[in-house]
Amino acid sequence: MSQHHTFWRNKNKPWFVNAIYITFRAPTLAGVVAGIFMVGAGALVFCNQVIGYLKLGHWKSHAWISFFSNMDALQSWLYQPGSWIGLSRVVRTILEWMPLSVGLVIMGFPVALFFGIVHANIAAPQFNDSKPTSA
């Protein structure tokens, strides 16, 4: 009898085990994909900057602060903090200094790596049908 195993369902396991399997595996894969998309978005922003430079001869840097320009609550806390004034200054300095492309790549790699490790070591082996072989 052949064992049919897919991402979503294992016919050899009860339905509730399959539900747990999906519960553990899908979010970790989504985290890996999100990290990869962040790295890709950072690369695209950088390519956009390079193309703009080659076309116009002027480098236009996109800071993180421009990415958060539509978030009024964050903007008001960054520029007129009522509390945590030192933290506000540190966060504002980082957001104004760090280019968007570099920040996306720097954040994307650890996100993809973390969720990849969680997926490989925690989510996937719990539901693996293979039994360890003795040497």
Order of alpha helices (4+ residues) and beta strands (2+ residues): alpha-alpha-alpha-alpha-alpha
